[in-house]
């Protein structure tokens, strides 16, 4: 009978972990993650109004003009970053808000530069501002053992 309880506990623990993974991914999902044609009907040209000359201009730092965003968000989870690779513009102030969605304490640390967030408890956020030359910078969580568990990423500046 004990083996039945262990099996049920394992099943329930596995189901809980699966649910946590789905909830965690939902927090950081984006339009890029969506499957084309799934759930959203295509707009017809007749239903779309003509562009207005008073429309808001495109932000100079938007990806449409070749630069990266001037703001970004990174999730710190047990034991990964979301996104794992963050692309930002070179030689531009970029505010990055890092939020710990995990259970453990984590940080977002640019290893080569020796700068990043403080250690953040679950649910805490901190915004850091980067202004970097073009290149790729390795990001880690400095909590002992977390790099070995997969808390490694990069900031790609270009």
N, C-alpha and C positions, 0 to 999 in steps of 0.2 A: 504494500500500500504506500510506503514511503516513496518508492520509485515513481508511482503515479503522481504524487504530489510534486515531486521534483520536475517531472515532465510538464505538468500543468503550469508550474511556476516558470519554467523555461519558455513555454509557449507564450504566457502572459508577458514575460519580460521582453521577448522578441517582438511581440505585437506592440508593446509600449515604445520600444526603440524605433520601430518602423514608423509609428505615428509621430514620434518626435522628429524624425528625419523629414517626413512630409511637411509637418508644420514649419520646421526650420527652413526648408527650401521655399515654401510659400512666402516666407517673409522677404526673401531676396530674389524672387522670380522677376523676370523682365519680359518685355516684348520679344527679345531675342530668344527666349526660352520657348516661346509659343510655337506650336506646329502650324505652318501656313495652311489656311483654309479651314482650320478647326474651330468652329464655334462662332466666328465672326463673318457675316456675309460681306462680300465685296461691295463697295459703294458704286452706285451707277453714276455716270457723268451727269445725267439729268437731275439727280438728287443733290449734286454738289454745286453750291453757289459759285459764281465767278469770283476770282480773287479781288479783294478790295484794295484800292490804292492807299487806304488808311490802315492797312494791316500792320501788325507789329513787325519791326525789322528782326532779322535773325541776329542773335547775339554773336558778337565777333569771336567769342571763344567756343562757339558751338562746333560739334564735329562736322557739320555741313560746310563749314568754311575751312576745314583742315586742322583747326586747333583742337585741343582737348577741353573738357569742361573746366570751369573755374571752381566748381564744387563737386565733391564725390562722397560716397558713403561706403564704408567697409564694415562687414559683420565679422565678429570674432566668435567662432563657434568651437565646440569641443570636437575635434582638434584640427581646424582648418580656418582659412580666411575666405570670405565671400564678398567680392570676387577674389580668386587666388592671384590673378594678374590684373593690375589696375593701370590703365593707360591715361596719362595726363600730358598737357602741353609743356614744352620746354620754356624756361626763362619766364614763367608766369606764376603769379601767386595762385595756388590751388588749395582751398580749404577742404580737408578730408575729415569727415566725422566718423569716428570709429566707435562702434557699440558692441559691448560684450553680450551676445545672445546665448553664450554657453553657461555652464554651471560653475566651472573652474575659473580662477583668476587668469586673465590673459592681457597681453599688450601687443601693440603693432609697432615694431622696431626696425628702422632702416639700418641694417647691420654696418655697412660701410661708412655711414655718416655718423653713427652713434647718437641717433635722435629718433624720437617717436613718442608714443603715448606713455603715460604712467601705467602701472599695473591697474587694471580695471576689474572690479567685482562684477558679478552677474547683474545685467541691466544697466550698468553705468556706461556713459558715453564721454568722449573727449574729442575735441576738434583740434587738429594740427594743421598748420599752413606750411606748404612746401613750395619752394621756388628753386628748381633744379635744372642744370644743363642736361642736354640730351644724353640718354644712356639707359641702362637697365640696372636697377637697384634691388638687391635681395632684402626681403622683409621676413622677420622671424618673430616668434613669441619667445621672450627671454626666460620664461618660467622653466626651470630645469626639467628636462625630459620632453617638453612639448615639441621641439624641433624633430626629435626622433618619432613622435606620434603624427607628424605631418603638418605642423604649423609653420610652413614655409611658403613664401609667395614672392611676388616681384612687383615693383612699380616701374613701368616702362614709360620713359619720358622721351617725347619726340615732337 
